[in-house]
């Protein structure tokens, strides 16, 4: 794995992390708190574990950076934006279908759709950053 791929992954992870805070921590925090079903044990953490959240973002960004660099030859912001949207939407749809199949996380279906749209936007912007960083080489 090249330094360029690692740098792109870190830039993408930082993008995901900041967007996650802005969206989940500020903009939509009340919306999802009002629409989530609380389960015993699932809502016990008084504060989020930021290290684990960053590692989660880094994992997604590394996946995108490896795919973009080695298989898709993505080297621009726009190409990364589009590919990030496709990969992000499919990945998060899969995750939401699976989690919704196991648990009742939300009171209605609309928050699931909102969640997937938000995650698609985050993955898209992170993909754009990753593509742009890969293009710097």
Secondary structure by P-SEA (a helix, b strand, c coil): ccaaaaaaaaaaaaaaaaaaaaacccccaaaaaaccccccccccccccaaaaaaaaaaaaaaaaaaaaccccccccaaaaaaaaaaaaaaaaaaaaaaaaacccccccaaaaaaaaaaaaaaaaaaaaaaaaaaacc
